[in-house]
Amino acid sequence: MILISGNGQYYVSTDGRDSNPGTIDEPWRTPRRALNGANTGDTVYFRGGTYYSHSTNIPIPHNGTPEKPICFFNYPDEIPVIDFSRHINEQEMIAGIDGNGSTYLKFRGITIQGIKKIKDYQQVTGIMFVNAGVIYLEDMSSVGHDGTGFYLDCDTLYINGCIGTKEIF
């Protein structure tokens, strides 16, 4: 498969910078930049490696449409991991990726791991979609959290080949 930069295709790499334009030669650096920067019809490819996120509850502010979903995919044959284990958050509900109210989003081939619980009353989850519309999850892993891997409240959910566990990381 040949991937061409531009025309709604963006890239994230562990050696990128968020001030970059998001091209394959000048990729973004953080998952937050990627999730916040994608608009209707865009595809964001995460290159392989571990992304240590210093913030949780990363929102997805834009929605796709049936004809133009927003896609967040692993780059072919590479394994991106978003690791939250270095972040401490005292909020009651902690999610790695927060798709509250989102619709027409597609995720494929990305691992989310390491959400920590620091207080007894906290609820933690790797990927959360609440009051969401149409969501596609394929070959996603959400593991190693002090809570659930996925919290899914969607009108329509397409899920294939996903792994979510509750374990202490």
Protein Blocks (a to p, Z undefined) as FASTA:
>chain_A
ZZdeejhiacddfkbcfkbgoiaklccfbfklmmmmpcehiacdddedddddfbehiacf
bdcdfklccdddddehiacdddfklpccfbfbdcfbdcehiahiadehiacehiacfbfk
lccdfbdcehiabdcdehiacehiabdfbdcddfbdcdehiacddddZZ
